[in-house]
Amino acid sequence: MIALENVSKAFGAKTVLAPTSLAPAEGRTTVLLGPSGCGKSTLLRIMVGLVLPDAGRVLFDGREVNAANVDQVRHRIGYVIQEGGLFPHLDGARNVTLLAEYLKRDRAWIGRRVSELSALVRITDELLGRYPRELSGGERQRVALIRGLMLDPQALLLDEPLAALDAITRRELQSELKGIFARLAKTVVLVTHDLHEAAWFGDEIVLMRSGCIVQRGSLEDLLQRPAEPFVTEFVHAQRADPRLAVA
């Protein structure tokens, strides 16, 4: 569904993404993993059309994404960022329905969709009536997830959606999100710097460093068949979880 062909990006003199090709598996969860500054968020923003690559092509559903069709492509991709990115002057319900209303979707359809997604992410009408400042971090992320799913997108992209949450809320939402991904069976691409989170969500893990893909595969591949010393170094740095211990 989404395919990147030799895309690259620089900001000024700094290359943040070397020529990279990637096609996340349809209906599966792909995790972009790596340390801060490795290019994973830039890669995700290129996928969703928020950043245009300096070179290479982005294909969505077989069609090349360009300046003329990027808005239409964005409407077919859900996008969720850290801390939700909600408009502070709108309550949760308006944050969720704003784009659908702008696109003149039927009001009855909007109402049904909000009800379905509210049940899916377990948030009440009362909470949807609050402004972002009146919601907890976890509640804001639930609202942001409804917004990302509102137009029933073909793909869902998430940029460190749980990074700002406390440990208990993060663990709770990790469990719920995994169930939601399985239930919806959408193409999901999730960015994280946390190996434990990548292992929890990822059908495939794509490990990045300095704007390049170092290795892609399963958790077992990273643990038992590292492509280069950096892979082992990255894994060992996050060995606090005994499930990820390396012999």
Secondary structure, DSSP 4 states (H G I P E B T S, - for coil): -EEEEEEEEEETTEEEEEEEEE-PPTTSEEEEE-STTSSHHHHHHHHHTSS--SEEEEEETTEE--TTTHHHHHTTEEEEETTTT--TTS-HHHHHHHHHHHTT--HHHHHHHHHHHHHHHT--HHHHTS-GGGS-HHHHHHHHHHHHHTT--SEEEEESTTTTS-HHHHHHHHHHHHHHHHHHT-EEEEEES-HHHHHHH-SEEEEEETTEEEEEE-HHHHHHS-SSHHHHHHHHTTTTSGGG---
